[in-house]
């Protein structure tokens, strides 16, 4: 039991960190192509740490880009 929890936690963190870097380096429409299949897979499969890490990282990037577009901040 403890082994699977550790593997799930490591897998979640790996996907979260990996897709945080990936989503910052690819164009915005391609990020949408990553998050939509991850969301559909989470809905159909259920809670999966790898998919949740992908979904959380790409969703966070989309949220920060969207907020930056709506509320632009001038550099000081």
CHARMM internal coordinates of N, CA and C (Angstrom, degrees):
IC EDIT
DIST 1 N 1 CA 1.4498
DIST 1 CA 1 C 1.5316
ANGL 1 N 1 CA 1 C 111.13
DIST 1 C 2 N 1.3253
ANGL 1 CA 1 C 2 N 116.34
DIHE 1 N 1 CA 1 C 2 N -46.11
DIST 2 N 2 CA 1.4617
ANGL 1 C 2 N 2 CA 119.54
DIHE 1 CA 1 C 2 N 2 CA -178.88
DIST 2 CA 2 C 1.5239
ANGL 2 N 2 CA 2 C 111.23
DIHE 1 C 2 N 2 CA 2 C -67.34
DIST 2 C 3 N 1.3302
ANGL 2 CA 2 C 3 N 116.78
DIHE 2 N 2 CA 2 C 3 N -31.29
DIST 3 N 3 CA 1.4618
ANGL 2 C 3 N 3 CA 119.62
DIHE 2 CA 2 C 3 N 3 CA 178.80
DIST 3 CA 3 C 1.5164
ANGL 3 N 3 CA 3 C 111.49
DIHE 2 C 3 N 3 CA 3 C -65.59
DIST 3 C 4 N 1.3276
ANGL 3 CA 3 C 4 N 117.21
DIHE 3 N 3 CA 3 C 4 N -42.31
DIST 4 N 4 CA 1.4632
ANGL 3 C 4 N 4 CA 119.60
DIHE 3 CA 3 C 4 N 4 CA -178.95
DIST 4 CA 4 C 1.5224
ANGL 4 N 4 CA 4 C 111.23
DIHE 3 C 4 N 4 CA 4 C -69.17
DIST 4 C 5 N 1.3222
ANGL 4 CA 4 C 5 N 117.82
DIHE 4 N 4 CA 4 C 5 N -34.39
DIST 5 N 5 CA 1.4632
ANGL 4 C 5 N 5 CA 120.38
DIHE 4 CA 4 C 5 N 5 CA 177.31
DIST 5 CA 5 C 1.5222
ANGL 5 N 5 CA 5 C 109.94
DIHE 4 C 5 N 5 CA 5 C -65.64
DIST 5 C 6 N 1.3013
ANGL 5 CA 5 C 6 N 117.03
DIHE 5 N 5 CA 5 C 6 N -42.23
DIST 6 N 6 CA 1.4613
ANGL 5 C 6 N 6 CA 121.03
DIHE 5 CA 5 C 6 N 6 CA 178.86
DIST 6 CA 6 C 1.5258
ANGL 6 N 6 CA 6 C 111.04
DIHE 5 C 6 N 6 CA 6 C -66.02
DIST 6 C 7 N 1.3125
ANGL 6 CA 6 C 7 N 117.01
DIHE 6 N 6 CA 6 C 7 N -42.43
DIST 7 N 7 CA 1.4671
ANGL 6 C 7 N 7 CA 121.00
DIHE 6 CA 6 C 7 N 7 CA 178.55
DIST 7 CA 7 C 1.5231
ANGL 7 N 7 CA 7 C 110.36
DIHE 6 C 7 N 7 CA 7 C -64.18
DIST 7 C 8 N 1.3233
ANGL 7 CA 7 C 8 N 117.39
DIHE 7 N 7 CA 7 C 8 N -41.77
DIST 8 N 8 CA 1.4623
ANGL 7 C 8 N 8 CA 120.59
DIHE 7 CA 7 C 8 N 8 CA 178.12
DIST 8 CA 8 C 1.5262
ANGL 8 N 8 CA 8 C 111.30
DIHE 7 C 8 N 8 CA 8 C -64.74
DIST 8 C 9 N 1.3256
ANGL 8 CA 8 C 9 N 117.35
DIHE 8 N 8 CA 8 C 9 N -41.41
DIST 9 N 9 CA 1.4599
ANGL 8 C 9 N 9 CA 120.63
DIHE 8 CA 8 C 9 N 9 CA 179.72
DIST 9 CA 9 C 1.5250
ANGL 9 N 9 CA 9 C 111.20
DIHE 8 C 9 N 9 CA 9 C -65.72
DIST 9 C 10 N 1.3116
ANGL 9 CA 9 C 10 N 116.72
DIHE 9 N 9 CA 9 C 10 N -43.03
DIST 10 N 10 CA 1.4682
ANGL 9 C 10 N 10 CA 120.42
DIHE 9 CA 9 C 10 N 10 CA 178.84
DIST 10 CA 10 C 1.5272
ANGL 10 N 10 CA 10 C 110.36
DIHE 9 C 10 N 10 CA 10 C -66.33
DIST 10 C 11 N 1.3194
ANGL 10 CA 10 C 11 N 117.08
DIHE 10 N 10 CA 10 C 11 N -40.90
DIST 11 N 11 CA 1.4638
ANGL 10 C 11 N 11 CA 120.61
DIHE 10 CA 10 C 11 N 11 CA 177.72
DIST 11 CA 11 C 1.5132
ANGL 11 N 11 CA 11 C 112.41
DIHE 10 C 11 N 11 CA 11 C -63.41
DIST 11 C 12 N 1.3333
ANGL 11 CA 11 C 12 N 116.64
DIHE 11 N 11 CA 11 C 12 N -40.87
DIST 12 N 12 CA 1.4616
ANGL 11 C 12 N 12 CA 120.73
DIHE 11 CA 11 C 12 N 12 CA 177.58
DIST 12 CA 12 C 1.5237
ANGL 12 N 12 CA 12 C 110.39
DIHE 11 C 12 N 12 CA 12 C -62.65
DIST 12 C 13 N 1.3211
ANGL 12 CA 12 C 13 N 117.13
DIHE 12 N 12 CA 12 C 13 N -49.01
DIST 13 N 13 CA 1.4629
ANGL 12 C 13 N 13 CA 120.27
DIHE 12 CA 12 C 13 N 13 CA -178.92
DIST 13 CA 13 C 1.5234
ANGL 13 N 13 CA 13 C 111.90
DIHE 12 C 13 N 13 CA 13 C -64.32
DIST 13 C 14 N 1.3252
ANGL 13 CA 13 C 14 N 117.34
DIHE 13 N 13 CA 13 C 14 N -38.19
DIST 14 N 14 CA 1.4583
ANGL 13 C 14 N 14 CA 120.90
DIHE 13 CA 13 C 14 N 14 CA 177.93
DIST 14 CA 14 C 1.5264
ANGL 14 N 14 CA 14 C 110.59
DIHE 13 C 14 N 14 CA 14 C -61.73
DIST 14 C 15 N 1.3294
ANGL 14 CA 14 C 15 N 117.06
DIHE 14 N 14 CA 14 C 15 N -48.86
DIST 15 N 15 CA 1.4674
ANGL 14 C 15 N 15 CA 120.07
DIHE 14 CA 14 C 15 N 15 CA -179.86
DIST 15 CA 15 C 1.5185
ANGL 15 N 15 CA 15 C 111.56
DIHE 14 C 15 N 15 CA 15 C -66.60
DIST 15 C 16 N 1.3214
ANGL 15 CA 15 C 16 N 117.29
DIHE 15 N 15 CA 15 C 16 N -37.26
DIST 16 N 16 CA 1.4582
ANGL 15 C 16 N 16 CA 120.73
DIHE 15 CA 15 C 16 N 16 CA 178.79
DIST 16 CA 16 C 1.5235
ANGL 16 N 16 CA 16 C 110.78
DIHE 15 C 16 N 16 CA 16 C -62.33
DIST 16 C 17 N 1.3135
ANGL 16 CA 16 C 17 N 117.34
DIHE 16 N 16 CA 16 C 17 N -47.64
DIST 17 N 17 CA 1.4645
ANGL 16 C 17 N 17 CA 121.15
DIHE 16 CA 16 C 17 N 17 CA -179.06
DIST 17 CA 17 C 1.5255
ANGL 17 N 17 CA 17 C 110.98
DIHE 16 C 17 N 17 CA 17 C -69.29
DIST 17 C 18 N 1.3208
ANGL 17 CA 17 C 18 N 116.91
DIHE 17 N 17 CA 17 C 18 N -44.49
DIST 18 N 18 CA 1.4608
ANGL 17 C 18 N 18 CA 120.82
DIHE 17 CA 17 C 18 N 18 CA -178.87
DIST 18 CA 18 C 1.5241
ANGL 18 N 18 CA 18 C 111.56
DIHE 17 C 18 N 18 CA 18 C -61.24
DIST 18 C 19 N 1.3237
ANGL 18 CA 18 C 19 N 117.17
DIHE 18 N 18 CA 18 C 19 N -49.00
DIST 19 N 19 CA 1.4540
ANGL 18 C 19 N 19 CA 119.11
DIHE 18 CA 18 C 19 N 19 CA -177.13
DIST 19 CA 19 C 1.5222
ANGL 19 N 19 CA 19 C 112.51
DIHE 18 C 19 N 19 CA 19 C -78.13
DIST 19 C 20 N 1.3201
ANGL 19 CA 19 C 20 N 118.96
DIHE 19 N 19 CA 19 C 20 N -15.93
DIST 20 N 20 CA 1.4591
ANGL 19 C 20 N 20 CA 120.21
DIHE 19 CA 19 C 20 N 20 CA 170.02
DIST 20 CA 20 C 1.5241
ANGL 20 N 20 CA 20 C 109.66
DIHE 19 C 20 N 20 CA 20 C -66.19
DIST 20 C 21 N 1.3238
ANGL 20 CA 20 C 21 N 116.63
DIHE 20 N 20 CA 20 C 21 N -43.85
DIST 21 N 21 CA 1.4619
ANGL 20 C 21 N 21 CA 120.26
DIHE 20 CA 20 C 21 N 21 CA 177.45
DIST 21 CA 21 C 1.5268
ANGL 21 N 21 CA 21 C 111.54
DIHE 20 C 21 N 21 CA 21 C -69.49
DIST 21 C 22 N 1.3164
ANGL 21 CA 21 C 22 N 117.08
DIHE 21 N 21 CA 21 C 22 N -41.81
DIST 22 N 22 CA 1.4644
ANGL 21 C 22 N 22 CA 120.74
DIHE 21 CA 21 C 22 N 22 CA -178.10
DIST 22 CA 22 C 1.5195
ANGL 22 N 22 CA 22 C 111.17
DIHE 21 C 22 N 22 CA 22 C -64.80
DIST 22 C 23 N 1.3327
ANGL 22 CA 22 C 23 N 117.56
DIHE 22 N 22 CA 22 C 23 N -44.80
DIST 23 N 23 CA 1.4600
ANGL 22 C 23 N 23 CA 119.86
DIHE 22 CA 22 C 23 N 23 CA -175.84
DIST 23 CA 23 C 1.5224
ANGL 23 N 23 CA 23 C 112.20
DIHE 22 C 23 N 23 CA 23 C -67.73
DIST 23 C 24 N 1.3238
ANGL 23 CA 23 C 24 N 118.33
DIHE 23 N 23 CA 23 C 24 N -24.27
DIST 24 N 24 CA 1.4619
ANGL 23 C 24 N 24 CA 120.55
DIHE 23 CA 23 C 24 N 24 CA 176.94
DIST 24 CA 24 C 1.5203
ANGL 24 N 24 CA 24 C 112.13
DIHE 23 C 24 N 24 CA 24 C -78.03
DIST 24 C 25 N 1.3126
ANGL 24 CA 24 C 25 N 117.56
DIHE 24 N 24 CA 24 C 25 N -19.15
DIST 25 N 25 CA 1.4572
ANGL 24 C 25 N 25 CA 121.07
DIHE 24 CA 24 C 25 N 25 CA -174.31
DIST 25 CA 25 C 1.5248
ANGL 25 N 25 CA 25 C 114.47
DIHE 24 C 25 N 25 CA 25 C -102.60
DIST 25 C 26 N 1.3255
ANGL 25 CA 25 C 26 N 117.60
DIHE 25 N 25 CA 25 C 26 N -9.94
DIST 26 N 26 CA 1.4601
ANGL 25 C 26 N 26 CA 119.50
DIHE 25 CA 25 C 26 N 26 CA 178.79
DIST 26 CA 26 C 1.5184
ANGL 26 N 26 CA 26 C 109.37
DIHE 25 C 26 N 26 CA 26 C -108.90
DIST 26 C 27 N 1.3171
ANGL 26 CA 26 C 27 N 115.90
DIHE 26 N 26 CA 26 C 27 N 163.74
DIST 27 N 27 CA 1.4585
ANGL 26 C 27 N 27 CA 120.92
DIHE 26 CA 26 C 27 N 27 CA -177.88
DIST 27 CA 27 C 1.5199
ANGL 27 N 27 CA 27 C 110.42
DIHE 26 C 27 N 27 CA 27 C -70.66
DIST 27 C 28 N 1.3132
ANGL 27 CA 27 C 28 N 114.89
DIHE 27 N 27 CA 27 C 28 N 156.61
DIST 28 N 28 CA 1.4629
ANGL 27 C 28 N 28 CA 121.80
DIHE 27 CA 27 C 28 N 28 CA -173.27
DIST 28 CA 28 C 1.5285
ANGL 28 N 28 CA 28 C 114.34
DIHE 27 C 28 N 28 CA 28 C -59.42
DIST 28 C 29 N 1.3390
ANGL 28 CA 28 C 29 N 121.10
DIHE 28 N 28 CA 28 C 29 N -42.15
DIST 29 N 29 CA 1.4716
ANGL 28 C 29 N 29 CA 118.41
DIHE 28 CA 28 C 29 N 29 CA 178.76
DIST 29 CA 29 C 1.5266
ANGL 29 N 29 CA 29 C 113.29
DIHE 28 C 29 N 29 CA 29 C -62.44
DIST 29 C 30 N 1.3210
ANGL 29 CA 29 C 30 N 117.05
DIHE 29 N 29 CA 29 C 30 N -30.68
DIST 30 N 30 CA 1.4598
ANGL 29 C 30 N 30 CA 119.69
DIHE 29 CA 29 C 30 N 30 CA 179.17
DIST 30 CA 30 C 1.5228
ANGL 30 N 30 CA 30 C 111.79
DIHE 29 C 30 N 30 CA 30 C -72.87
DIST 30 C 31 N 1.3255
ANGL 30 CA 30 C 31 N 116.53
DIHE 30 N 30 CA 30 C 31 N -27.69
DIST 31 N 31 CA 1.4638
ANGL 30 C 31 N 31 CA 119.79
DIHE 30 CA 30 C 31 N 31 CA 174.36
DIST 31 CA 31 C 1.5249
ANGL 31 N 31 CA 31 C 109.16
DIHE 30 C 31 N 31 CA 31 C -64.73
DIST 31 C 32 N 1.3221
ANGL 31 CA 31 C 32 N 116.27
DIHE 31 N 31 CA 31 C 32 N -37.60
DIST 32 N 32 CA 1.4630
ANGL 31 C 32 N 32 CA 120.12
DIHE 31 CA 31 C 32 N 32 CA 175.64
DIST 32 CA 32 C 1.5140
ANGL 32 N 32 CA 32 C 112.36
DIHE 31 C 32 N 32 CA 32 C -63.67
DIST 32 C 33 N 1.3269
ANGL 32 CA 32 C 33 N 115.97
DIHE 32 N 32 CA 32 C 33 N -33.12
DIST 33 N 33 CA 1.4658
ANGL 32 C 33 N 33 CA 119.39
DIHE 32 CA 32 C 33 N 33 CA 177.19
DIST 33 CA 33 C 1.5243
ANGL 33 N 33 CA 33 C 112.23
DIHE 32 C 33 N 33 CA 33 C -72.00
DIST 33 C 34 N 1.3088
ANGL 33 CA 33 C 34 N 117.25
DIHE 33 N 33 CA 33 C 34 N -17.02
DIST 34 N 34 CA 1.4659
ANGL 33 C 34 N 34 CA 120.75
DIHE 33 CA 33 C 34 N 34 CA 176.05
DIST 34 CA 34 C 1.5195
ANGL 34 N 34 CA 34 C 110.64
DIHE 33 C 34 N 34 CA 34 C -88.58
DIST 34 C 35 N 1.3360
ANGL 34 CA 34 C 35 N 116.89
DIHE 34 N 34 CA 34 C 35 N -42.90
DIST 35 N 35 CA 1.4636
ANGL 34 C 35 N 35 CA 119.57
DIHE 34 CA 34 C 35 N 35 CA -172.71
DIST 35 CA 35 C 1.5273
ANGL 35 N 35 CA 35 C 112.50
DIHE 34 C 35 N 35 CA 35 C -74.06
DIST 35 C 36 N 1.3187
ANGL 35 CA 35 C 36 N 117.99
DIHE 35 N 35 CA 35 C 36 N -32.87
DIST 36 N 36 CA 1.4721
ANGL 35 C 36 N 36 CA 119.83
DIHE 35 CA 35 C 36 N 36 CA -178.02
DIST 36 CA 36 C 1.5298
ANGL 36 N 36 CA 36 C 111.81
DIHE 35 C 36 N 36 CA 36 C -66.35
DIST 36 C 37 N 1.3370
ANGL 36 CA 36 C 37 N 120.31
DIHE 36 N 36 CA 36 C 37 N -49.49
DIST 37 N 37 CA 1.4751
ANGL 36 C 37 N 37 CA 117.99
DIHE 36 CA 36 C 37 N 37 CA 176.17
DIST 37 CA 37 C 1.5286
ANGL 37 N 37 CA 37 C 113.08
DIHE 36 C 37 N 37 CA 37 C -63.46
DIST 37 C 38 N 1.3381
ANGL 37 CA 37 C 38 N 116.87
DIHE 37 N 37 CA 37 C 38 N -33.29
DIST 38 N 38 CA 1.4657
ANGL 37 C 38 N 38 CA 119.03
DIHE 37 CA 37 C 38 N 38 CA 177.71
DIST 38 CA 38 C 1.5229
ANGL 38 N 38 CA 38 C 110.57
DIHE 37 C 38 N 38 CA 38 C -65.47
DIST 38 C 39 N 1.3275
ANGL 38 CA 38 C 39 N 117.24
DIHE 38 N 38 CA 38 C 39 N -40.60
DIST 39 N 39 CA 1.4635
ANGL 38 C 39 N 39 CA 120.62
DIHE 38 CA 38 C 39 N 39 CA 178.86
DIST 39 CA 39 C 1.5237
ANGL 39 N 39 CA 39 C 111.36
DIHE 38 C 39 N 39 CA 39 C -67.20
DIST 39 C 40 N 1.3207
ANGL 39 CA 39 C 40 N 116.80
DIHE 39 N 39 CA 39 C 40 N -42.18
DIST 40 N 40 CA 1.4689
ANGL 39 C 40 N 40 CA 119.99
DIHE 39 CA 39 C 40 N 40 CA 178.67
DIST 40 CA 40 C 1.5242
ANGL 40 N 40 CA 40 C 110.37
DIHE 39 C 40 N 40 CA 40 C -64.69
DIST 40 C 41 N 1.3118
ANGL 40 CA 40 C 41 N 116.55
DIHE 40 N 40 CA 40 C 41 N -41.05
DIST 41 N 41 CA 1.4657
ANGL 40 C 41 N 41 CA 119.78
DIHE 40 CA 40 C 41 N 41 CA 178.71
DIST 41 CA 41 C 1.5227
ANGL 41 N 41 CA 41 C 111.65
DIHE 40 C 41 N 41 CA 41 C -65.95
DIST 41 C 42 N 1.3256
ANGL 41 CA 41 C 42 N 117.20
DIHE 41 N 41 CA 41 C 42 N -39.71
DIST 42 N 42 CA 1.4609
ANGL 41 C 42 N 42 CA 119.63
DIHE 41 CA 41 C 42 N 42 CA 176.20
DIST 42 CA 42 C 1.5181
ANGL 42 N 42 CA 42 C 111.23
DIHE 41 C 42 N 42 CA 42 C -62.61
DIST 42 C 43 N 1.3189
ANGL 42 CA 42 C 43 N 116.48
DIHE 42 N 42 CA 42 C 43 N -38.15
DIST 43 N 43 CA 1.4615
ANGL 42 C 43 N 43 CA 120.19
DIHE 42 CA 42 C 43 N 43 CA 179.87
DIST 43 CA 43 C 1.5235
ANGL 43 N 43 CA 43 C 111.36
DIHE 42 C 43 N 43 CA 43 C -68.27
DIST 43 C 44 N 1.3244
ANGL 43 CA 43 C 44 N 117.08
DIHE 43 N 43 CA 43 C 44 N -41.38
DIST 44 N 44 CA 1.4646
ANGL 43 C 44 N 44 CA 119.40
DIHE 43 CA 43 C 44 N 44 CA -176.20
DIST 44 CA 44 C 1.5259
ANGL 44 N 44 CA 44 C 112.76
DIHE 43 C 44 N 44 CA 44 C -82.73
DIST 44 C 45 N 1.3220
ANGL 44 CA 44 C 45 N 117.74
DIHE 44 N 44 CA 44 C 45 N -41.11
DIST 45 N 45 CA 1.4628
ANGL 44 C 45 N 45 CA 121.11
DIHE 44 CA 44 C 45 N 45 CA -177.00
DIST 45 CA 45 C 1.5220
ANGL 45 N 45 CA 45 C 111.66
DIHE 44 C 45 N 45 CA 45 C -82.05
DIST 45 C 46 N 1.3143
ANGL 45 CA 45 C 46 N 116.01
DIHE 45 N 45 CA 45 C 46 N -39.14
DIST 46 N 46 CA 1.4568
ANGL 45 C 46 N 46 CA 120.12
DIHE 45 CA 45 C 46 N 46 CA -175.36
DIST 46 CA 46 C 1.5133
ANGL 46 N 46 CA 46 C 109.96
DIHE 45 C 46 N 46 CA 46 C 108.28
DIST 46 C 47 N 1.3174
ANGL 46 CA 46 C 47 N 116.61
DIHE 46 N 46 CA 46 C 47 N -167.30
DIST 47 N 47 CA 1.4672
ANGL 46 C 47 N 47 CA 119.10
DIHE 46 CA 46 C 47 N 47 CA -176.52
DIST 47 CA 47 C 1.5260
ANGL 47 N 47 CA 47 C 112.25
DIHE 46 C 47 N 47 CA 47 C -64.68
DIST 47 C 48 N 1.2899
ANGL 47 CA 47 C 48 N 114.83
DIHE 47 N 47 CA 47 C 48 N 118.70
DIST 48 N 48 CA 1.4655
ANGL 47 C 48 N 48 CA 122.42
DIHE 47 CA 47 C 48 N 48 CA 179.99
DIST 48 CA 48 C 1.5295
ANGL 48 N 48 CA 48 C 106.96
DIHE 47 C 48 N 48 CA 48 C -136.15
DIST 48 C 49 N 1.3217
ANGL 48 CA 48 C 49 N 119.00
DIHE 48 N 48 CA 48 C 49 N 120.05
DIST 49 N 49 CA 1.4689
ANGL 48 C 49 N 49 CA 121.14
DIHE 48 CA 48 C 49 N 49 CA -174.14
DIST 49 CA 49 C 1.5275
ANGL 49 N 49 CA 49 C 113.97
DIHE 48 C 49 N 49 CA 49 C -59.43
DIST 49 C 50 N 1.3192
ANGL 49 CA 49 C 50 N 117.68
DIHE 49 N 49 CA 49 C 50 N -38.29
DIST 50 N 50 CA 1.4616
ANGL 49 C 50 N 50 CA 120.28
DIHE 49 CA 49 C 50 N 50 CA -179.29
DIST 50 CA 50 C 1.5314
ANGL 50 N 50 CA 50 C 110.67
DIHE 49 C 50 N 50 CA 50 C -64.83
DIST 50 C 51 N 1.3196
ANGL 50 CA 50 C 51 N 116.32
DIHE 50 N 50 CA 50 C 51 N -47.15
DIST 51 N 51 CA 1.4637
ANGL 50 C 51 N 51 CA 120.35
DIHE 50 CA 50 C 51 N 51 CA -179.99
DIST 51 CA 51 C 1.5216
ANGL 51 N 51 CA 51 C 111.41
DIHE 50 C 51 N 51 CA 51 C -66.58
DIST 51 C 52 N 1.3304
ANGL 51 CA 51 C 52 N 116.53
DIHE 51 N 51 CA 51 C 52 N -37.55
DIST 52 N 52 CA 1.4612
ANGL 51 C 52 N 52 CA 119.09
DIHE 51 CA 51 C 52 N 52 CA 179.40
DIST 52 CA 52 C 1.5235
ANGL 52 N 52 CA 52 C 111.04
DIHE 51 C 52 N 52 CA 52 C -66.16
DIST 52 C 53 N 1.3244
ANGL 52 CA 52 C 53 N 118.18
DIHE 52 N 52 CA 52 C 53 N -36.53
DIST 53 N 53 CA 1.4599
ANGL 52 C 53 N 53 CA 120.84
DIHE 52 CA 52 C 53 N 53 CA 175.80
DIST 53 CA 53 C 1.5183
ANGL 53 N 53 CA 53 C 111.95
DIHE 52 C 53 N 53 CA 53 C -63.84
DIST 53 C 54 N 1.3265
ANGL 53 CA 53 C 54 N 116.44
DIHE 53 N 53 CA 53 C 54 N -41.83
DIST 54 N 54 CA 1.4666
ANGL 53 C 54 N 54 CA 120.87
DIHE 53 CA 53 C 54 N 54 CA 177.27
DIST 54 CA 54 C 1.5218
ANGL 54 N 54 CA 54 C 110.37
DIHE 53 C 54 N 54 CA 54 C -64.17
DIST 54 C 55 N 1.3348
ANGL 54 CA 54 C 55 N 116.20
DIHE 54 N 54 CA 54 C 55 N -46.79
DIST 55 N 55 CA 1.4606
ANGL 54 C 55 N 55 CA 121.42
DIHE 54 CA 54 C 55 N 55 CA -178.10
DIST 55 CA 55 C 1.5243
ANGL 55 N 55 CA 55 C 111.17
DIHE 54 C 55 N 55 CA 55 C -63.62
DIST 55 C 56 N 1.3137
ANGL 55 CA 55 C 56 N 117.33
DIHE 55 N 55 CA 55 C 56 N -43.40
DIST 56 N 56 CA 1.4580
ANGL 55 C 56 N 56 CA 121.26
DIHE 55 CA 55 C 56 N 56 CA -178.26
DIST 56 CA 56 C 1.5256
ANGL 56 N 56 CA 56 C 111.60
DIHE 55 C 56 N 56 CA 56 C -67.04
DIST 56 C 57 N 1.3147
ANGL 56 CA 56 C 57 N 117.68
DIHE 56 N 56 CA 56 C 57 N -43.09
DIST 57 N 57 CA 1.4668
ANGL 56 C 57 N 57 CA 120.83
DIHE 56 CA 56 C 57 N 57 CA -178.25
DIST 57 CA 57 C 1.5251
ANGL 57 N 57 CA 57 C 111.63
DIHE 56 C 57 N 57 CA 57 C -66.92
DIST 57 C 58 N 1.3247
ANGL 57 CA 57 C 58 N 117.34
DIHE 57 N 57 CA 57 C 58 N -46.55
DIST 58 N 58 CA 1.4676
ANGL 57 C 58 N 58 CA 119.32
DIHE 57 CA 57 C 58 N 58 CA -178.80
DIST 58 CA 58 C 1.5252
ANGL 58 N 58 CA 58 C 111.00
DIHE 57 C 58 N 58 CA 58 C -71.91
DIST 58 C 59 N 1.3179
ANGL 58 CA 58 C 59 N 117.48
DIHE 58 N 58 CA 58 C 59 N -35.23
DIST 59 N 59 CA 1.4616
ANGL 58 C 59 N 59 CA 120.11
DIHE 58 CA 58 C 59 N 59 CA 177.05
DIST 59 CA 59 C 1.5132
ANGL 59 N 59 CA 59 C 112.04
DIHE 58 C 59 N 59 CA 59 C -65.85
DIST 59 C 60 N 1.3167
ANGL 59 CA 59 C 60 N 116.46
DIHE 59 N 59 CA 59 C 60 N -39.19
DIST 60 N 60 CA 1.4610
ANGL 59 C 60 N 60 CA 120.41
DIHE 59 CA 59 C 60 N 60 CA 177.97
DIST 60 CA 60 C 1.5276
ANGL 60 N 60 CA 60 C 110.51
DIHE 59 C 60 N 60 CA 60 C -64.22
DIST 60 C 61 N 1.3147
ANGL 60 CA 60 C 61 N 116.76
DIHE 60 N 60 CA 60 C 61 N -39.37
DIST 61 N 61 CA 1.4682
ANGL 60 C 61 N 61 CA 120.32
DIHE 60 CA 60 C 61 N 61 CA 177.94
DIST 61 CA 61 C 1.5303
ANGL 61 N 61 CA 61 C 110.37
DIHE 60 C 61 N 61 CA 61 C -65.73
DIST 61 C 62 N 1.3267
ANGL 61 CA 61 C 62 N 117.44
DIHE 61 N 61 CA 61 C 62 N -44.10
DIST 62 N 62 CA 1.4629
ANGL 61 C 62 N 62 CA 120.16
DIHE 61 CA 61 C 62 N 62 CA 178.37
DIST 62 CA 62 C 1.5250
ANGL 62 N 62 CA 62 C 111.24
DIHE 61 C 62 N 62 CA 62 C -62.40
DIST 62 C 63 N 1.3153
ANGL 62 CA 62 C 63 N 117.27
DIHE 62 N 62 CA 62 C 63 N -38.88
DIST 63 N 63 CA 1.4602
ANGL 62 C 63 N 63 CA 121.11
DIHE 62 CA 62 C 63 N 63 CA 178.46
DIST 63 CA 63 C 1.5230
ANGL 63 N 63 CA 63 C 111.17
DIHE 62 C 63 N 63 CA 63 C -64.59
DIST 63 C 64 N 1.3133
ANGL 63 CA 63 C 64 N 117.89
DIHE 63 N 63 CA 63 C 64 N -45.14
DIST 64 N 64 CA 1.4646
ANGL 63 C 64 N 64 CA 119.74
DIHE 63 CA 63 C 64 N 64 CA -178.73
DIST 64 CA 64 C 1.5284
ANGL 64 N 64 CA 64 C 111.81
DIHE 63 C 64 N 64 CA 64 C -68.32
DIST 64 C 65 N 1.3287
ANGL 64 CA 64 C 65 N 117.35
DIHE 64 N 64 CA 64 C 65 N -36.21
DIST 65 N 65 CA 1.4693
ANGL 64 C 65 N 65 CA 120.00
DIHE 64 CA 64 C 65 N 65 CA 176.71
DIST 65 CA 65 C 1.5264
ANGL 65 N 65 CA 65 C 110.27
DIHE 64 C 65 N 65 CA 65 C -68.06
DIST 65 C 66 N 1.3219
ANGL 65 CA 65 C 66 N 116.71
DIHE 65 N 65 CA 65 C 66 N -42.29
DIST 66 N 66 CA 1.4649
ANGL 65 C 66 N 66 CA 120.20
DIHE 65 CA 65 C 66 N 66 CA 178.76
DIST 66 CA 66 C 1.5135
ANGL 66 N 66 CA 66 C 112.70
DIHE 65 C 66 N 66 CA 66 C -62.59
DIST 66 C 67 N 1.3140
ANGL 66 CA 66 C 67 N 117.30
DIHE 66 N 66 CA 66 C 67 N -42.86
DIST 67 N 67 CA 1.4650
ANGL 66 C 67 N 67 CA 120.83
DIHE 66 CA 66 C 67 N 67 CA 178.32
DIST 67 CA 67 C 1.5231
ANGL 67 N 67 CA 67 C 110.32
DIHE 66 C 67 N 67 CA 67 C -66.04
DIST 67 C 68 N 1.3204
ANGL 67 CA 67 C 68 N 117.67
DIHE 67 N 67 CA 67 C 68 N -38.46
DIST 68 N 68 CA 1.4662
ANGL 67 C 68 N 68 CA 120.79
DIHE 67 CA 67 C 68 N 68 CA 178.56
DIST 68 CA 68 C 1.5294
ANGL 68 N 68 CA 68 C 111.36
DIHE 67 C 68 N 68 CA 68 C -66.11
DIST 68 C 69 N 1.3317
ANGL 68 CA 68 C 69 N 117.31
DIHE 68 N 68 CA 68 C 69 N -32.94
DIST 69 N 69 CA 1.4674
ANGL 68 C 69 N 69 CA 119.76
DIHE 68 CA 68 C 69 N 69 CA 177.55
DIST 69 CA 69 C 1.5245
ANGL 69 N 69 CA 69 C 111.70
DIHE 68 C 69 N 69 CA 69 C -74.51
DIST 69 C 70 N 1.3203
ANGL 69 CA 69 C 70 N 117.15
DIHE 69 N 69 CA 69 C 70 N -37.67
DIST 70 N 70 CA 1.4628
ANGL 69 C 70 N 70 CA 120.60
DIHE 69 CA 69 C 70 N 70 CA -178.41
DIST 70 CA 70 C 1.5245
ANGL 70 N 70 CA 70 C 111.35
DIHE 69 C 70 N 70 CA 70 C -75.85
DIST 70 C 71 N 1.3182
ANGL 70 CA 70 C 71 N 116.76
DIHE 70 N 70 CA 70 C 71 N -42.70
DIST 71 N 71 CA 1.4599
ANGL 70 C 71 N 71 CA 122.33
DIHE 70 CA 70 C 71 N 71 CA -178.41
DIST 71 CA 71 C 1.5267
ANGL 71 N 71 CA 71 C 109.66
DIHE 70 C 71 N 71 CA 71 C -120.02
DIST 71 C 72 N 1.3345
ANGL 71 CA 71 C 72 N 117.71
DIHE 71 N 71 CA 71 C 72 N 79.94
DIST 72 N 72 CA 1.4705
ANGL 71 C 72 N 72 CA 118.89
DIHE 71 CA 71 C 72 N 72 CA -178.58
DIST 72 CA 72 C 1.5316
ANGL 72 N 72 CA 72 C 111.17
DIHE 71 C 72 N 72 CA 72 C -67.49
DIST 72 C 73 N 1.3087
ANGL 72 CA 72 C 73 N 115.02
DIHE 72 N 72 CA 72 C 73 N 141.67
DIST 73 N 73 CA 1.4601
ANGL 72 C 73 N 73 CA 121.49
DIHE 72 CA 72 C 73 N 73 CA 179.49
DIST 73 CA 73 C 1.5210
ANGL 73 N 73 CA 73 C 107.97
DIHE 72 C 73 N 73 CA 73 C -112.42
DIST 73 C 74 N 1.3182
ANGL 73 CA 73 C 74 N 115.25
DIHE 73 N 73 CA 73 C 74 N 126.63
DIST 74 N 74 CA 1.4626
ANGL 73 C 74 N 74 CA 119.67
DIHE 73 CA 73 C 74 N 74 CA 177.64
DIST 74 CA 74 C 1.5174
ANGL 74 N 74 CA 74 C 109.18
DIHE 73 C 74 N 74 CA 74 C -78.99
DIST 74 C 75 N 1.3204
ANGL 74 CA 74 C 75 N 115.54
DIHE 74 N 74 CA 74 C 75 N 137.38
DIST 75 N 75 CA 1.4651
ANGL 74 C 75 N 75 CA 119.72
DIHE 74 CA 74 C 75 N 75 CA 176.96
DIST 75 CA 75 C 1.5182
ANGL 75 N 75 CA 75 C 109.36
DIHE 74 C 75 N 75 CA 75 C -71.37
DIST 75 C 76 N 1.3056
ANGL 75 CA 75 C 76 N 115.54
DIHE 75 N 75 CA 75 C 76 N 140.94
DIST 76 N 76 CA 1.4683
ANGL 75 C 76 N 76 CA 120.08
DIHE 75 CA 75 C 76 N 76 CA -179.69
DIST 76 CA 76 C 1.4951
ANGL 76 N 76 CA 76 C 111.56
DIHE 75 C 76 N 76 CA 76 C -89.32
END
COOR INIT
IC SEED 1 N 1 CA 1 C
IC BUILD
